[in-house]
Amino acid sequence: MKILVAVDGSDNALRAVRYAAKISAQFDTPPPLLLLYADPPLMRSVAVSLGAKEVERYHAENARHALSKARAALKRAKVEFDERSAVGDPAAIISKFARSEQCDMAVMGSHGRSALKSLLLGSVTSKVITAGVLPVLVVR
């Protein structure tokens, strides 16, 4: 078994990380966790004006920030994990990694928005669930 934990640097994502660590600890042989951060791409005009190196630095800094607390929580829990980051549509990136890394389950945080707000604003968690690539445990 392998568990994908999608993070975005929010408190909700950190709760999901802690819950995934708790789940992992319940197994005789704890499954490895894949910590994943997907950074939305910059608007093309912004990316062009910044230049390739600056865009790369921007995404690397976002990933560092988003993964740092999650990494620390998993290290404290003594849970085996690997981490990745990618740039693109977060829901598509999460679904892609879930398939390519052969994950059995995803754990994701939720902002707890109402159904109407999720519909209007869009929700990465909702999109991953809808994609149906793997079971998703939503932590609030």
C-alpha positions in Angstrom: 0.0 0.0 0.0 1.1 3.6 -0.7 -0.7 6.7 0.4 -0.5 10.0 -1.4 -0.9 13.1 0.8 -1.5 16.3 -1.2 -0.4 19.5 0.6 -0.7 23.1 -0.2 0.9 24.7 3.0 -2.5 25.3 4.7 -3.5 24.3 8.1 -6.1 22.0 6.5 -3.4 20.2 4.6 -1.3 19.8 7.8 -4.3 18.2 9.5 -4.4 15.8 6.6 -0.7 15.0 7.0 -1.1 14.3 10.7 -4.1 12.0 10.0 -2.2 10.1 7.3 0.6 9.6 9.8 -1.9 8.2 12.2 -3.3 5.9 9.6 0.1 4.7 8.6 1.0 3.9 12.2 -1.9 1.5 12.5 -0.3 -1.0 10.1 2.1 -3.7 11.1 4.3 -2.5 8.3 3.5 1.2 7.8 2.9 2.1 4.2 5.1 4.7 2.7 3.6 8.1 2.2 4.1 10.3 -0.9 3.9 13.9 0.0 2.9 16.0 -3.0 2.7 19.7 -3.7 1.2 20.9 -6.9 1.9 24.6 -7.7 -0.5 26.2 -10.1 1.3 27.8 -13.0 1.8 31.5 -13.3 -0.1 33.4 -15.9 1.9 33.4 -19.1 2.4 37.1 -19.2 3.8 37.1 -15.6 6.0 34.1 -16.4 7.4 35.8 -19.5 8.1 39.1 -17.7 9.9 37.2 -14.8 12.0 35.0 -17.0 12.6 31.2 -16.8 15.1 31.3 -13.9 12.9 33.5 -11.7 9.8 31.4 -12.4 11.7 28.3 -11.5 12.9 30.0 -8.2 9.3 31.1 -7.5 7.9 27.6 -7.8 10.8 26.1 -5.8 10.1 28.5 -3.0 6.4 27.8 -3.0 7.1 24.1 -2.8 9.7 24.6 0.0 7.1 26.6 2.0 4.2 24.2 1.3 6.2 21.0 2.2 8.2 22.3 5.2 5.6 21.9 8.0 4.3 18.6 6.5 7.8 17.2 6.3 8.5 18.2 9.9 5.3 16.6 11.1 6.1 13.3 9.4 9.6 13.3 10.7 8.3 13.8 14.2 5.9 10.9 13.7 8.8 8.8 12.3 6.8 8.0 9.2 8.6 6.9 6.0 7.8 9.3 3.2 9.0 10.6 -0.2 8.2 14.1 -1.4 7.6 15.5 -4.8 6.5 18.8 -6.3 5.2 19.7 -9.7 3.8 22.7 -11.5 0.4 22.5 -13.2 -3.3 22.2 -12.4 -3.2 20.7 -8.9 -6.1 18.2 -9.4 -4.5 16.9 -12.6 -1.1 16.7 -11.0 -2.5 14.8 -8.0 -4.4 12.4 -10.3 -1.3 11.9 -12.5 1.0 11.1 -9.6 -1.6 8.8 -8.0 -1.5 6.7 -11.2 2.2 6.9 -11.9 3.2 6.2 -8.4 0.6 3.4 -8.0 -0.9 5.0 -4.9 -3.8 3.1 -3.2 -5.3 6.1 -1.5 -5.1 9.9 -1.2 -5.5 11.9 1.9 -6.4 15.6 1.4 -7.5 18.5 3.5 -10.7 20.3 2.9 -11.5 23.9 3.6 -15.0 22.9 4.6 -16.7 25.2 2.2 -20.4 24.7 1.5 -21.4 22.8 -1.6 -22.5 26.0 -3.3 -19.2 27.8 -2.7 -17.2 24.7 -3.8 -19.3 24.6 -7.0 -18.6 28.3 -7.7 -14.9 28.4 -6.5 -13.9 25.0 -7.6 -12.2 22.6 -5.3 -9.0 20.6 -5.9 -10.3 17.9 -3.5 -13.6 17.7 -5.4 -11.9 17.5 -8.7 -9.6 14.6 -7.5 -12.6 12.7 -6.2 -14.5 13.3 -9.4 -11.6 12.0 -11.5 -12.1 8.7 -9.7 -8.4 7.6 -10.0 -8.2 6.4 -6.4 -10.1 6.5 -3.1 -9.8 9.9 -1.4 -10.0 10.4 2.4 -11.0 14.1 3.1 -9.8 15.5 6.4 -11.5 18.6 7.8 
